């Protein structure tokens, strides 16, 4: 996931507990408001759904391996990226069958991209990037 020099960036550590899923959605909404970004209702719904699914996936699977997972939000020129990093090295599909099926459908419909990256700590980060002008 890359962003241009004008990008805004926010990272938050969350515990792998069920209460972190709604907290992640609130962090997304609060961050967008702080940045002065008010997406249309469809895009905001898509972003909240994506953050919920990514956070829930980490809550279900990462608690055995790490005391937290990381939610990252990046605002670039014409796009918004959200990523969730946890210490579980297995790809999401290997952990839960079709774990990111909903995310993939939403991202495809919105002309976005999804990427899974290995991290230095042996875990992985799942990134989603959506264009701001299209939901």
N, CA and C atoms as a LAMMPS dump frame, in Angstrom:
ITEM: TIMESTEP
0
ITEM: NUMBER OF ATOMS
405
ITEM: BOX BOUNDS ff ff ff
-5.0000000000000000e+02 5.0000000000000000e+02
-5.0000000000000000e+02 5.0000000000000000e+02
-5.0000000000000000e+02 5.0000000000000000e+02
ITEM: ATOMS id mol type element x y z
1 1 1 N 0.867 -1.169 0
2 1 2 C 0 0 0
3 1 3 C 0.901 1.216 0
4 2 1 N 0.775 2.051 -0.97
5 2 2 C 1.546 3.28 -1.03
6 2 3 C 0.591 4.459 -1.07
7 3 1 N 1.077 5.584 -0.633
8 3 2 C 0.28 6.802 -0.66
9 3 3 C 1.188 7.956 -1.047
10 4 1 N 0.618 9.005 -1.596
11 4 2 C 1.441 10.132 -1.999
12 4 3 C 1.842 10.973 -0.793
13 5 1 N 2.664 12.006 -1.038
14 5 2 C 3.211 12.809 0.056
15 5 3 C 2.142 13.619 0.776
16 6 1 N 0.977 13.799 0.182
17 6 2 C -0.104 14.549 0.835
18 6 3 C -1.001 13.647 1.663
19 7 1 N -0.662 12.396 1.734
20 7 2 C -1.515 11.424 2.42
21 7 3 C -1.612 11.726 3.909
22 8 1 N -2.733 11.375 4.454
23 8 2 C -2.939 11.406 5.902
24 8 3 C -2.947 9.96 6.365
25 9 1 N -2.502 9.759 7.591
26 9 2 C -2.269 8.405 8.074
27 9 3 C -2.664 8.324 9.543
28 10 1 N -3.374 7.273 9.923
29 10 2 C -3.691 7.032 11.339
30 10 3 C -3.599 5.542 11.6
31 11 1 N -2.947 5.199 12.695
32 11 2 C -2.783 3.811 13.107
33 11 3 C -3.237 3.669 14.552
34 12 1 N -4.01 2.628 14.821
35 12 2 C -4.499 2.354 16.174
36 12 3 C -4.302 0.881 16.498
37 13 1 N -3.836 0.605 17.71
38 13 2 C -3.736 -0.764 18.22
39 13 3 C -5.054 -1.107 18.9
40 14 1 N -5.564 -2.297 18.618
41 14 2 C -6.812 -2.755 19.214
42 14 3 C -6.609 -4.154 19.793
43 15 1 N -7.314 -4.449 20.855
44 15 2 C -7.212 -5.786 21.444
45 15 3 C -8.041 -6.761 20.611
46 16 1 N -7.636 -8.018 20.556
47 16 2 C -8.41 -9.001 19.787
48 16 3 C -9.632 -9.476 20.578
49 17 1 N -10.493 -8.526 20.917
50 17 2 C -11.72 -8.8 21.66
51 17 3 C -12.903 -8.341 20.817
52 18 1 N -14.062 -8.977 20.964
53 18 2 C -15.228 -8.601 20.153
54 18 3 C -15.57 -7.108 20.192
55 19 1 N -15.359 -6.443 21.328
56 19 2 C -15.666 -5.013 21.422
57 19 3 C -14.804 -4.163 20.494
58 20 1 N -13.714 -4.719 19.993
59 20 2 C -12.845 -3.963 19.093
60 20 3 C -13.442 -3.782 17.704
61 21 1 N -14.39 -4.616 17.322
62 21 2 C -14.992 -4.48 15.984
63 21 3 C -15.802 -3.189 15.884
64 22 1 N -16.763 -2.916 16.791
65 22 2 C -17.452 -1.627 16.701
66 22 3 C -16.504 -0.446 16.973
67 23 1 N -15.508 -0.669 17.808
68 23 2 C -14.527 0.401 18.056
69 23 3 C -13.781 0.749 16.764
70 24 1 N -13.423 -0.252 15.981
71 24 2 C -12.738 -0.008 14.709
72 24 3 C -13.63 0.801 13.766
73 25 1 N -14.917 0.49 13.724
74 25 2 C -15.847 1.265 12.882
75 25 3 C -15.923 2.713 13.343
76 26 1 N -15.981 2.926 14.667
77 26 2 C -16.025 4.296 15.192
78 26 3 C -14.738 5.039 14.862
79 27 1 N -13.603 4.361 14.99
80 27 2 C -12.325 4.993 14.648
81 27 3 C -12.303 5.428 13.188
82 28 1 N -12.827 4.586 12.311
83 28 2 C -12.9 4.95 10.896
84 28 3 C -13.75 6.198 10.716
85 29 1 N -14.964 6.202 11.264
86 29 2 C -15.863 7.354 11.114
87 29 3 C -15.254 8.618 11.71
88 30 1 N -14.675 8.501 12.901
89 30 2 C -14.056 9.656 13.557
90 30 3 C -12.867 10.176 12.75
91 31 1 N -12.076 9.266 12.207
92 31 2 C -10.909 9.663 11.429
93 31 3 C -11.321 10.382 10.158
94 32 1 N -12.303 9.848 9.458
95 32 2 C -12.782 10.518 8.247
96 32 3 C -13.288 11.925 8.575
97 33 1 N -14.045 12.059 9.667
98 33 2 C -14.541 13.379 10.064
99 33 3 C -13.38 14.308 10.418
100 34 1 N -12.38 13.798 11.151
101 34 2 C -11.206 14.609 11.501
102 34 3 C -10.473 15.101 10.261
103 35 1 N -10.447 14.266 9.231
104 35 2 C -9.769 14.622 7.983
105 35 3 C -10.649 15.48 7.075
106 36 1 N -11.904 15.706 7.461
107 36 2 C -12.811 16.479 6.626
108 36 3 C -13.288 15.725 5.404
109 37 1 N -13.296 14.402 5.497
110 37 2 C -13.749 13.553 4.396
111 37 3 C -15.129 13.027 4.746
112 38 1 N -16.101 13.352 3.914
113 38 2 C -17.466 12.915 4.146
114 38 3 C -17.932 12.169 2.896
115 39 1 N -17.605 10.86 2.828
116 39 2 C -17.966 10.083 1.639
117 39 3 C -19.472 9.938 1.514
118 40 1 N -19.914 9.631 0.288
119 40 2 C -21.341 9.384 0.122
120 40 3 C -21.73 8.16 0.948
121 41 1 N -23.017 7.987 1.137
122 41 2 C -23.515 6.934 2.032
123 41 3 C -23.057 5.543 1.605
124 42 1 N -23.028 5.273 0.299
125 42 2 C -22.613 3.952 -0.169
126 42 3 C -21.148 3.681 0.16
127 43 1 N -20.28 4.648 -0.086
128 43 2 C -18.86 4.455 0.197
129 43 3 C -18.619 4.32 1.698
130 44 1 N -19.297 5.13 2.489
131 44 2 C -19.119 5.015 3.94
132 44 3 C -19.586 3.639 4.425
133 45 1 N -20.712 3.164 3.902
134 45 2 C -21.192 1.829 4.262
135 45 3 C -20.151 0.774 3.884
136 46 1 N -19.626 0.864 2.665
137 46 2 C -18.615 -0.096 2.209
138 46 3 C -17.388 -0.081 3.115
139 47 1 N -16.908 1.102 3.455
140 47 2 C -15.718 1.203 4.31
141 47 3 C -15.989 0.61 5.696
142 48 1 N -17.137 0.911 6.257
143 48 2 C -17.471 0.375 7.582
144 48 3 C -17.597 -1.149 7.545
145 49 1 N -18.196 -1.677 6.478
146 49 2 C -18.319 -3.127 6.325
147 49 3 C -16.938 -3.768 6.195
148 50 1 N -16.083 -3.181 5.398
149 50 2 C -14.726 -3.715 5.211
150 50 3 C -13.958 -3.712 6.521
151 51 1 N -13.985 -2.591 7.24
152 51 2 C -13.285 -2.515 8.528
153 51 3 C -13.858 -3.538 9.495
154 52 1 N -15.171 -3.7 9.514
155 52 2 C -15.791 -4.694 10.401
156 52 3 C -15.301 -6.1 10.085
157 53 1 N -15.306 -6.459 8.819
158 53 2 C -14.896 -7.802 8.42
159 53 3 C -13.418 -8.055 8.712
160 54 1 N -12.563 -7.09 8.396
161 54 2 C -11.13 -7.272 8.657
162 54 3 C -10.845 -7.359 10.152
163 55 1 N -11.482 -6.484 10.929
164 55 2 C -11.278 -6.511 12.385
165 55 3 C -11.815 -7.81 12.982
166 56 1 N -13 -8.223 12.557
167 56 2 C -13.586 -9.455 13.083
168 56 3 C -12.714 -10.661 12.755
169 57 1 N -12.121 -10.675 11.588
170 57 2 C -11.238 -11.766 11.201
171 57 3 C -10.031 -11.84 12.146
172 58 1 N -9.465 -10.68 12.481
173 58 2 C -8.342 -10.675 13.423
174 58 3 C -8.778 -11.07 14.829
175 59 1 N -9.945 -10.611 15.24
176 59 2 C -10.451 -10.971 16.571
177 59 3 C -10.639 -12.483 16.664
178 60 1 N -11.182 -13.087 15.631
179 60 2 C -11.431 -14.532 15.645
180 60 3 C -10.151 -15.351 15.653
181 61 1 N -9.095 -14.832 15.041
182 61 2 C -7.938 -15.674 14.785
183 61 3 C -6.627 -15.232 15.431
184 62 1 N -6.451 -13.956 15.671
185 62 2 C -5.144 -13.476 16.12
186 62 3 C -4.936 -13.559 17.622
187 63 1 N -5.985 -13.745 18.403
188 63 2 C -5.834 -13.693 19.856
189 63 3 C -4.884 -14.755 20.398
190 64 1 N -4.724 -15.858 19.681
191 64 2 C -3.786 -16.887 20.126
192 64 3 C -2.333 -16.451 19.932
193 65 1 N -2.094 -15.518 19.04
194 65 2 C -0.732 -15.184 18.646
195 65 3 C -0.268 -13.794 19.05
196 66 1 N -1.171 -12.916 19.402
197 66 2 C -0.781 -11.537 19.668
198 66 3 C -1.764 -10.879 20.633
199 67 1 N -1.276 -9.951 21.439
200 67 2 C -2.184 -9.257 22.347
201 67 3 C -2.941 -8.112 21.67
202 68 1 N -2.664 -7.837 20.384
203 68 2 C -3.347 -6.746 19.698
204 68 3 C -3.281 -6.953 18.186
205 69 1 N -4.114 -6.188 17.495
206 69 2 C -3.987 -6.064 16.048
207 69 3 C -4.009 -4.58 15.733
208 70 1 N -3.578 -4.231 14.538
209 70 2 C -3.429 -2.831 14.173
210 70 3 C -4.383 -2.481 13.043
211 71 1 N -5.12 -1.389 13.229
212 71 2 C -5.956 -0.811 12.185
213 71 3 C -5.238 0.424 11.663
214 72 1 N -5.048 0.476 10.361
215 72 2 C -4.398 1.629 9.736
216 72 3 C -5.328 2.196 8.683
217 73 1 N -5.426 3.525 8.663
218 73 2 C -6.218 4.224 7.66
219 73 3 C -5.315 5.241 6.978
220 74 1 N -5.387 5.277 5.647
221 74 2 C -4.553 6.186 4.869
222 74 3 C -5.445 6.889 3.857
223 75 1 N -5.34 8.207 3.83
224 75 2 C -6.055 9.002 2.844
225 75 3 C -5.042 9.523 1.849
226 76 1 N -5.2 9.161 0.601
227 76 2 C -4.302 9.621 -0.449
228 76 3 C -5.052 10.493 -1.434
229 77 1 N -4.427 10.782 -2.526
230 77 2 C -5.007 11.611 -3.564
231 77 3 C -6.053 10.805 -4.334
232 78 1 N -7.317 10.962 -3.956
233 78 2 C -8.393 10.291 -4.659
234 78 3 C -8.713 8.892 -4.18
235 79 1 N -8.097 8.454 -3.091
236 79 2 C -8.388 7.11 -2.59
237 79 3 C -8.281 7.064 -1.071
238 80 1 N -8.861 6.022 -0.508
239 80 2 C -8.721 5.75 0.918
240 80 3 C -8.33 4.291 1.08
241 81 1 N -7.369 4.065 1.957
242 81 2 C -6.923 2.708 2.237
243 81 3 C -7.149 2.375 3.693
244 82 1 N -7.553 1.147 3.945
245 82 2 C -7.655 0.632 5.304
246 82 3 C -6.918 -0.702 5.335
247 83 1 N -6.208 -0.907 6.417
248 83 2 C -5.471 -2.146 6.559
249 83 3 C -5.557 -2.661 7.98
250 84 1 N -5.515 -3.962 8.106
251 84 2 C -5.478 -4.6 9.421
252 84 3 C -4.297 -5.552 9.427
253 85 1 N -3.467 -5.385 10.457
254 85 2 C -2.282 -6.221 10.625
255 85 3 C -2.457 -7.051 11.889
256 86 1 N -2.163 -8.343 11.778
257 86 2 C -2.102 -9.184 12.965
258 86 3 C -0.926 -10.139 12.827
259 87 1 N -0.629 -10.868 13.88
260 87 2 C 0.565 -11.711 13.915
261 87 3 C 0.338 -13.112 13.35
262 88 1 N -0.884 -13.426 12.941
263 88 2 C -1.148 -14.74 12.367
264 88 3 C -0.577 -14.778 10.946
265 89 1 N 0.369 -15.675 10.668
266 89 2 C 1.006 -15.683 9.355
267 89 3 C 0.146 -16.294 8.25
268 90 1 N -0.903 -17.015 8.631
269 90 2 C -1.724 -17.673 7.603
270 90 3 C -2.551 -16.637 6.845
271 91 1 N -2.689 -16.827 5.535
272 91 2 C -3.567 -15.929 4.772
273 91 3 C -5 -16.063 5.274
274 92 1 N -5.803 -15.021 5.164
275 92 2 C -7.171 -15.08 5.687
276 92 3 C -7.967 -16.272 5.187
277 93 1 N -7.871 -16.616 3.927
278 93 2 C -8.653 -17.742 3.395
279 93 3 C -8.244 -19.059 4.028
280 94 1 N -7.001 -19.168 4.486
281 94 2 C -6.55 -20.407 5.122
282 94 3 C -7.075 -20.511 6.55
283 95 1 N -7.413 -19.375 7.153
284 95 2 C -7.884 -19.381 8.527
285 95 3 C -9.368 -19.69 8.612
286 96 1 N -10.134 -19.062 7.777
287 96 2 C -11.575 -19.244 7.768
288 96 3 C -11.985 -19.349 6.309
289 97 1 N -12.639 -20.408 5.91
290 97 2 C -13.027 -20.515 4.499
291 97 3 C -13.763 -19.262 4.027
292 98 1 N -13.299 -18.719 2.928
293 98 2 C -13.899 -17.539 2.313
294 98 3 C -14.007 -16.366 3.296
295 99 1 N -12.995 -16.208 4.15
296 99 2 C -13.024 -15.165 5.176
297 99 3 C -13.2 -13.778 4.598
298 100 1 N -12.647 -13.524 3.452
299 100 2 C -12.746 -12.188 2.874
300 100 3 C -13.671 -12.137 1.664
301 101 1 N -14.572 -13.104 1.545
302 101 2 C -15.495 -13.131 0.413
303 101 3 C -16.331 -11.874 0.292
304 102 1 N -16.899 -11.41 1.4
305 102 2 C -17.716 -10.195 1.384
306 102 3 C -16.852 -8.999 1.023
307 103 1 N -15.671 -8.928 1.628
308 103 2 C -14.763 -7.814 1.341
309 103 3 C -14.403 -7.816 -0.137
310 104 1 N -14.079 -8.979 -0.673
311 104 2 C -13.706 -9.056 -2.085
312 104 3 C -14.845 -8.566 -2.986
313 105 1 N -16.076 -8.967 -2.688
314 105 2 C -17.221 -8.526 -3.488
315 105 3 C -17.39 -7.017 -3.442
316 106 1 N -17.3 -6.432 -2.245
317 106 2 C -17.466 -4.987 -2.088
318 106 3 C -16.355 -4.247 -2.829
319 107 1 N -15.13 -4.708 -2.663
320 107 2 C -13.981 -4.05 -3.29
321 107 3 C -14.081 -4.143 -4.81
322 108 1 N -14.444 -5.288 -5.327
323 108 2 C -14.575 -5.46 -6.774
324 108 3 C -15.646 -4.525 -7.341
325 109 1 N -16.787 -4.466 -6.673
326 109 2 C -17.871 -3.602 -7.129
327 109 3 C -17.481 -2.124 -7.104
328 110 1 N -16.618 -1.743 -6.158
329 110 2 C -16.2 -0.345 -6.011
330 110 3 C -14.95 -0.007 -6.825
331 111 1 N -14.488 -0.946 -7.654
332 111 2 C -13.259 -0.748 -8.445
333 111 3 C -12.051 -0.484 -7.559
334 112 1 N -11.998 -1.159 -6.425
335 112 2 C -10.872 -1.027 -5.509
336 112 3 C -9.913 -2.192 -5.66
337 113 1 N -8.952 -2.255 -4.739
338 113 2 C -7.984 -3.353 -4.738
339 113 3 C -7.841 -3.908 -3.326
340 114 1 N -7.476 -5.167 -3.259
341 114 2 C -7.169 -5.838 -1.996
342 114 3 C -5.789 -6.446 -2.135
343 115 1 N -5.02 -6.366 -1.06
344 115 2 C -3.664 -6.91 -1.075
345 115 3 C -3.34 -7.472 0.301
346 116 1 N -2.687 -8.614 0.325
347 116 2 C -2.199 -9.203 1.568
348 116 3 C -0.68 -9.125 1.527
349 117 1 N -0.089 -8.529 2.564
350 117 2 C 1.363 -8.367 2.635
351 117 3 C 1.908 -9.084 3.859
352 118 1 N 3.018 -9.753 3.7
353 118 2 C 3.745 -10.318 4.844
354 118 3 C 4.41 -9.166 5.593
355 119 1 N 4.488 -9.293 6.909
356 119 2 C 5.092 -8.232 7.718
357 119 3 C 6.365 -8.741 8.383
358 120 1 N 7.189 -7.813 8.836
359 120 2 C 8.478 -8.153 9.435
360 120 3 C 8.349 -9.041 10.664
361 121 1 N 7.214 -8.944 11.369
362 121 2 C 7.029 -9.749 12.581
363 121 3 C 6.525 -11.159 12.284
364 122 1 N 6.429 -11.513 11.008
365 122 2 C 5.975 -12.838 10.633
366 122 3 C 4.479 -12.939 10.411
367 123 1 N 3.767 -11.869 10.666
368 123 2 C 2.325 -11.85 10.449
369 123 3 C 1.993 -11.371 9.054
370 124 1 N 0.835 -10.741 8.938
371 124 2 C 0.422 -10.189 7.653
372 124 3 C -0.488 -8.994 7.868
373 125 1 N -0.548 -8.183 6.816
374 125 2 C -1.458 -7.046 6.773
375 125 3 C -2.367 -7.233 5.57
376 126 1 N -3.654 -7.055 5.79
377 126 2 C -4.627 -7.103 4.703
378 126 3 C -5.037 -5.659 4.419
379 127 1 N -4.783 -5.214 3.181
380 127 2 C -5.072 -3.847 2.763
381 127 3 C -6.214 -3.823 1.769
382 128 1 N -7.034 -2.808 1.887
383 128 2 C -8.082 -2.52 0.91
384 128 3 C -7.954 -1.049 0.551
385 129 1 N -7.989 -0.761 -0.744
386 129 2 C -7.932 0.61 -1.221
387 129 3 C -9.141 0.846 -2.121
388 130 1 N -9.904 1.903 -1.801
389 130 2 C -11.074 2.258 -2.603
390 130 3 C -10.923 3.675 -3.118
391 131 1 N -11.409 3.92 -4.335
392 131 2 C -11.422 5.296 -4.843
393 131 3 C -12.464 6.11 -4.08
394 132 1 N -12.157 7.372 -3.811
395 132 2 C -13.106 8.223 -3.093
396 132 3 C -14.265 8.661 -3.962
397 133 1 N -14.06 8.749 -5.24
398 133 2 C -15.099 9.269 -6.116
399 133 3 C -16.09 8.24 -6.605
400 134 1 N -15.936 6.992 -6.219
401 134 2 C -16.835 5.945 -6.721
402 134 3 C -17.111 4.95 -5.596
403 135 1 N -18.349 4.605 -5.384
404 135 2 C -18.699 3.615 -4.356
405 135 3 C -19.054 2.299 -4.973
